């Protein structure tokens, strides 16, 4: 038996939507992208959404929209993928990393508060594996430091404190205290990459809460300018009779979503409730089949939160990297693909060159050293899940 880690779940619905787009003669940003944006807003209970070519772009363009750059600081977690932090570097700001809580994959909220300075303009909490951060604690931390917040433009002034930008690459469809991912943070950035719950092959989106005194249509317009060279008209607008003329108002970027991508997303969104249901079923099978005093896993569901069930993160209690890696190799020998989420940023060459040292992030290292991620996707059958559980338990028991 061969079990891949995270293949895309593509049905005839997605194929039909793509074919319809290809036959329409409109394959770049057009009516389907605009419809996908509208559907995401409806799903997330927000006013507007901007679709882009990746979550990384969504994060970076949000920082640029907020006017964050050289001389500013942005805080994020040491336990995440590079995209959460690299975008801070891209805009010229200083990356500030905080450790995780002890025995947690989420950032330490006390450290977050302590890391805020007069230069801090934003925090990027990371919703890992589909489980949203404790945003009450995030907002509590930033509100406590409102008195030292130093806005540098009207948008920052309207927010009135450092901005909370959710790295929600994993959490599309998740819930936190009765609210859906997208309507909790100031800005929320989603990923629709090939391995995500909902895919457009590549792709991402940003949605946001209302900002007092700032028109949502103007926010949308600014994101459109950022994503298309600072051009005042997109290709769709230029197709109207006599509407060829445009202006470039500043030198911006090129990171729009295409209608081909959006057409996949539209079909995926229709199927998404069944995706979430199936992921929950698999997580419940895993929880029942492998958890014990030596094996722990990230909790996906509780009284006041509900995960999108993106990844199943397991910890091999009191074990080290060598042991974990040997388990991964033995699982692979039995046809089961696994992964590790994540190697903390201070362990990576690019971040070491910036002066980060993993010794300053002991909790993140302890989470990483014995973490293994089991396959979790909607193409898994019950038989395959049982095969994974049986082989995982067999390997762990034999090694012990």
Secondary structure, DSSP 8 states (H G I E B T S, - for coil): --B-S------HHHHHHHHHHHHHT--SSSHHHHHHHHHHHHHHT-S-EEEESBHHHHHHHHHHHTT--TT-EEEEESSS-THHHHHHHHTT-EEEEE-B-TT-SSB-HHHHHHH--TTEEEEE-B-GGG----HHHHHHHHHHTGGG----SHHHHHH-S-EEEEE-TT-TT-EETTEETTSSSSEEEEE--TTSSS--SSBEEEEE--BTTB-HHHHHHHHHHHHBTTBSS-HHHHTSTT-----B-S---B-B--HHHHHHHHHHHHHHHHHHHHHHHHHHHHHHHH-BTTEEE---EETTEE-----EEEEETT--HHHHHHHHHHHHHTTB--B-S---GGGSHHHHHTT--GGG-HHHHHHHHTEEEE---TT--HHHHHHHHHHHHHHHHHH-
